[in-house]
């Protein structure tokens, strides 16, 4: 399933003015490209939005990937070219199951990246279902020749029975075995757990599992479908999502050594900002967008769906700069602003919350907004009330020296 972190940390204060006739560059110095290198997968998770394509064995060709990398590398940031490994372009290798692609192929991709980028300006991340992990994979990950330390993510629901292999067998035991291999080899990895109908009642147990192992994770609500039956079986409501996130926040606060949980970490920033009077952090899709999905045919998508109206252009054929200036992207920028105007204008948390969750809402998420309101606002209300009752979250007023008397 999906991976990347939200870009809220990179959102600037206010909305900058557009220069007529010019394409404004992205403000973020870290742009995430979620690359669907293959749709081929050894699992058949019932909620997977790639489900119709999982038997397709096609892999992006090296020639196509070379053009993609060249088109990305030609992009000019506002300031100097990033000089650190954690700035620039983050290539998130996704699927399908990306570890069904041979190690040698990734090494060849790495050679192209070094030739095009040089030593800086990019890094690689890989998102796996953690059912394929041989001794060769472990050696490859330890060597950090392609994926640096901390660049591995895995998807695992811990509870529920949705993640089955092609023969209908549960894969939890295999994932746990491979997770132990990562631990024994001191290879860190972050996790994604899907919040669905089968996991919504297991929030405390899911948190306990990751918290006990010290593994950072994202709780990702089911939000995409390729068939309405998937939603009928796995869908959760906006109110159920809010309940799960509020429960997760409470558990996180009680932990002695809490892990990082997304999107709880982002929402906590919003809540603390609101408690301390900040109202000027607004997401502007034109310059703050930092996550782009690349389909196996090179199409760039503004949302992780495969609707034609969400396609910005093709990165095998066009530069990243031209992709950003495309007419279809301009249309989606306008629609994002329309959603923010419709659903955020009267929200008390607007400006503390960056409005990113609404601006980037996909069709299912927008349907939740229409029928149930914003689950983020409901989560923020719980966070604020909880912290107020505990006497935390507010920064004390400055003393005569100009510094707070104490920091929370």
N, C-alpha and C positions, 0 to 999 in steps of 0.2 A: 504494500500500500504506500501511501505518500510519505514524504519525508521532511521537507525542509522547515526550518524555523521561520516564524514570521519576522518581517523586517522592522518591527516597531522601534527597535533601538536606534535605527538609522533615520527615523522620521525627524525632520527639522521643524523648528518652531514656525508657525504661521504658514501661509501659502505664498510662494514667490510669484511674481508677475511674469507672464509670458511675453517674450519679445516677439512682436509680429513677424511672421514669415520665417521664424527660426525654430529648430527642434531643440528643446532643452535637454541637456544631458542628465543622466541619472545622478542623483546625489550620493547614492550608496557607493562605497568603495569595495563592496563585496556583493557580487552578482551571482546568484545561484542558477545554474542551468541543469534542470532535471532531465537527463538524457535517457530515453527509452531505447537502449542499445539493442534490445530484443524483447519480444513479447512472450517468447518461449518460457514455459514454467513447468516445474514438476509438481506443483500443487494445484488444487482446484477449490480455493476458498470461496464459499458461497456468496460473499459480499464483494468479490473483486470486480472492479469496473473494467478490467481487461479481459474478463471471462471469455468472451467470444474469440479472442485471439491467442489464447494460451498454448494452443497446439502449433502455432506458426513458428517454424524454426529459423526464420530469416534473422540475420544480424546486420546491423549497419555496416556497410563496406568501409574499408580503410580509406579508400579514395574519397568517399562522402565525408567521413570524419575529418580527413585532412582539410577539405574545403571548409567544413564547419569551424574547425579550430582556427584556420586562417581568417575567416570572416569575423570571428569573435575577437581575435587578437588585434585586428585593425581598429577596433573601437578605441576612441580617445576619451579618457576620463577628464573631469574638469581640471584636476590638478595633474601633477606628474604621474607617470605610469607607476602603479603600486610597486613598492620595493620590498614588501614582506610577503611571506608565504600565505598569510591569512587574509590578505587583501587581493583584489582582482576578481578573477572568475573561479567559482567553485563548481567543478564538474561533478554532478551527482549521478553516478551510474546506477540505472534503475531498470526495471523490467515490467512484466515477467520476472524471471530470476536471473540476475546478472552473472551469478557464478556458474551458470550453464555455458557461459562464454569462456573459452580457455584462457588460462593465465597468460600464455604467450601473446595472445591478441592484445591484452591490456598493456603488456610491455611494449608492443609495437606502437600503440596509441601514445604511450608515455614518451617514446622516442620522437614522435611527431610534435608533441607538446613542447619538449625541450628545444627542438629545432626552431619552432615558431616563436615561442615565448621567451626562450632563455631560461635562467634559473628562477625568475620571480614572476608574479602576476597571475598565478593559477595554483590550484590544488585539487586533488581528487578525493571523492567520497564514494563509498559503495554501500548500497542498501540491499540486504539479503534477507531471505526467509530463514536462514541459518539451518537448513537441512542438508546442505552440501558443504562439507568442511574436511578435506583430506589433509594428510601430513604435508603435502605440497602447498596447499593453501595456507596452512599455518606458517610454514617457512617463508612463503611469499609475504605474508602480512608482517612477520617479524622483521624481515629485511627492509621494509618500508621503501621499496624501490618504486612503487606506484602510489600506494595509499600510505600517507603518513600516520603517525600515532594519533588516535582519536578520530580517524576518518572512516570508521566502520559503524554501520547501523544495522539493526536487525528488527524484524517484525515478529511479535509473539504476543498472543492474547492472554497467556497464562491460564485463563479459564475459558469455558465455552468449547464448542466442538465444530467450529466453522472452518478451521484450517486443516483440510484433508488433502492427502496425496491423490494421484490420478486413479488409484484403486479404491478410494474412499476410506483410507486408513488415517487415523489421527496421527499427527506429527509431533505432538508435544514432547514425547519421550526423546525423540531424536534431537529436537532443539535443546532440551536440557542437557543432553550428553555433549552437544557441541558448545554450549555455553560454558560448560565445565572445562572443555579444551581451551577455550579462549582465556578463561581465568587462570588455568594452570600455566599457560604460555605468556601470561601478563599482557594480553592484548585487550585494551579497553574497547568497549562498544556501547553505544546508546541504543535505546529501544523505542519502538512504536507499538502501542496496544490500541486496537480498534474498540471504541465504545459502541456496542451494538445491543440488540435485544438480549443476547446471550451473556453479555458481560456486565450490563448495567447494574446487576445485583451483586457484583463481586468487587466493587471498588475498594473496599477495605482489604480484601485479600490480594488484589493486584498491587495496591500500594505496598502492602507488607512484603510481598515478594521482591520488588525492586529495591525497596528501602533497606531490606536486610542484606542485599548483595551490593548496595552502594551504586546502583546503576541508574543514571539519569534516563528519563523516559518522557514520551509524549502520549497523552491520551487523545486519540483522534476520533471524533464522532463520525459514524457512518454518514456519508453525505453525497455519494455518487452512485449512479446505477447505470447498467446497460439494459436492464430489464426490470419492469415494475415489480416483478415477483421477488427480486432481491430486496427491495425496500419493504415489501409485505413481510418478508421473513426476518430481516435484520434491522429495519428502521427504528430510530428512536425519535422522540419528540423534542422540541426545544426545551420544554420544561424538564424533561428527563435529563437532558444534557446539563442544564443549570444545576439540578440536584446533584448530579455526579461530580461536577466541578466544585460545588460548595463542600461536598463531603471530602473531596480530595484536598482542598485547601485546609480544612480542619485537621485532617490526618497529617498533612505536611507540617502544620504548626506544632503538633504534639511530638513530632519526631525529635530525637536527641541529636541526630546528625543527618538532617534532611538532604535528600538528593534534589537535583534540579528537575522540575516537572513543567513541561509545556502543555497547554498555554497558560498554566497557573502563574508561571514566572512573569509573563507579559501582563497578565491581568493584575497581578500584585503591584507592578509598576504603575499601572493606571490608577489603582485604588489609592496608593500612597500619594501620587501626584494630585489627585482630587482632594485628599485630606489636607494637603498643604497649599491649596489654592491655585494650582497650575491649570490653565485652560487654553493653552496656546499650541499644543502639539496636534497638528492635523495632518493626516495622510493625504498626499497629493499624488495620485496614481501616475501622472505623467512623469514625475521626477523621482518618486519614492518606490515605484515598482522595482522589485529586485529578485523575483522568482519567476522563471520562465520554463515551461515544459516543452521539450523537444521530442516530437513523435518519431517513430522509426523511419519515416519518409522525409524527415528534416523539417516538417512543419512546426512552427513556433506557436504555442497556445498560451493565451492569457489566463485560462483556467484549465484545470486538469479534467477536461472533457474533450470530446472529439467532434463537437459541433462546428460546422464550417464558419459560423459567425464569430467563433472565438479564436480563429486562426489569424495570426499577425502577418504571416509570410513564411518563406522557406529558407532555412539557414544553410542548406546545401547550395542554394542559388544566390542568396543576397547577403550583404554585410549586415552585421548586427545593428549598425547605425541606421541603415535603411529599414530594417525590421521595426525599429522603434518609431520611425516616422510614418509607418504605413497607415493607410486610411482606416483599415479595420481596427487597429489599435486606438486611433483617435476616437472611433465610435465607442469602443469599450471604456475609454477614459471618460467620455461624456456620460455613459450609462452608470459608471461608478459614482460620479458626482450626483447624478439624479437619485441614486439609492441613498446616498448620504443625506441629501436634502430631505428626502421623504421620511427616513427612519431615524436620523440623528439630530435633526434641527431642534427638537424639544427635549432631547435627552440631557439630564442633569450632568452626566459624566462626559459630555462632548468637550474635547480639548484636553481633558485628562486622559480619557481613552482617545486614541489617535483616529478613530473611525475606521481603521484598517479592516476589522472583521466585517463591517457592512460594505465598505467599498469593494472588497474582493469576494463578496458572497457569490456563490454559484447558484444555479437555478433552484436546487433543493433548499439551500440555505435561505434564499430570498423568499421562498414559500413559507418558511418558518417565520420570517420577519412579518409577513403579511397576516399570518393566522395567530401567532403566539407572542409576537414582540421579540426583543433581542435578549437572548440568553446570556450574553456578556454583561449587559446592564444588571440583570438579576444576580449574576455572580458577583459583580462589583458591590452591589448593595449589601450582600452577605459579608463580603470581605471587610468593607468599611465598618459595618456594625460590630463585627467580631473584634476588629482591632481597636475600635473606640471603647468597647466594653473592657478590653484588656489594658487600655491606656498606652497603646503603642501606635506607631504609624505617623504621628505628627511631629515635625521638627520644631523644637522650641524656638520662640521668638529671639532674634539677635540681642545680645547685650550691648552695652555702650561701645565695646571694642569692635562691634560688627559681626562677631562670631556667635553662633548658638551657644547657650549655656551648657547644653548637653546634646548629644546625638542619640537618636533612638536606634 
